[in-house]
């Protein structure tokens, strides 16, 4: 197989991936909208949260500073322990009692945060509530409850120590009184001994009394409040704008993820590269979207729009394609019914006639033929041969200023596959009457029945018509397998963007879609074609591919 495309560069691959994602615009928009709604719901249901902050510098309180062993009072503080005390249930209970609220202390503790900045003796109290005043009152209550708890604990330790020293002092004082009486009634060496003992006792009593006095005069201030928990002016929780922005970003990310998953799981082709990869053939052209009300024959009869020019470009490319040039027959076929292969076949025939070739358009759809009813036809040449559809009468199709071409209309037969495999049809395809004559054949969908395969193995080349928004990858793989297995040769694909018109599927898939075509009425039930009368005596057969029909030709419409 020949190489028809150079490998894509990395920027092209990135652009192609972005295009595939933006095909699913509805998923992106849906994710964005859901994110905005989620952010708004969080803002409305959650409400604003206010956080008040208070700071305390903790002081060391030693009940026996003279026993500290030379260690400074600052080194006697464990800030981790103090932080645990500040968050304890005892402090929470005292805070609730001071505010005279019946809230469970455990509930109050959930919204309290106490931290200790490194290398400091500072405790930072933070309390979050649904109002600024409540947050302020609760954080101040916790600060004061902590300081009160610490001061009460220090006072209790001092009282306990003083009581213990007083217990030790009382027997010493009693003993001194006894010695005082003995010294008063004694004389000589006994008196000197008692006085020496009394002196030691007085010194010991003085030491205990000094310790008691030091403890009673000890400063029990637990700490200083360096920052009061004033009511915050602004909420600490994200505002509505920030929540909406965060929701939009999250929703957009989720939408992109959903679009990516959708593109990965999408069974239909989403790019020209997909068609080329699955069909193993180049894309000959892409037809623009069809405007509403456009006739079947767009080339030649006033057709100067984008679609007509696209048909001309495809025809020019085929004429100069070495795989097809000089060979007579071309099969136009679609994988399934959603691609309008009939329109492509008719307009390519008109474009070939415009170039100057003699064209015979063969309607090989022998099941529901109706092409003659949709084209402006005129009696052509040839007489019907009984039992032979391939040798039947041909009609001339008026292609306007671009000339005319012949049409061999379809006819319902009992066995279409046998008719298309007959020697008469093979002779029609492979034995053109002139060097510039080409045969363009149109059949029904290839995957619906085997009629197309009977033609593909005899035609010089096959052009596959795909609806860019409907064709599936596995359908293209199947078409390639069937045509190459039957001995046919795929020249390329023509992609049709279909008709305009928004729909729910177009919004979700990012592209237009065709409506399902209903079954047409049988040919017998349709209005009969209004053919003009026979040509005047002496007039020869109308030339093919040389000029427009006479002015009195009656065009047949669908």
Beta strands, then each sheet from edge to edge (+ up, - down):
strand 1: 50-58
strand 2: 112-115
strand 3: 122-129
strand 4: 223-227
strand 5: 283-287
strand 6: 329-334
strand 7: 358-363
strand 8: 377-379
strand 9: 395-398
strand 10: 404-408
strand 11: 437-442
strand 12: 461-467
strand 13: 490-496
sheet 1: 2+ 3- 1+ 4-
sheet 2: 5+ 13+ 12+ 6+ 11+ 7+ 10+ 9- 8+
end
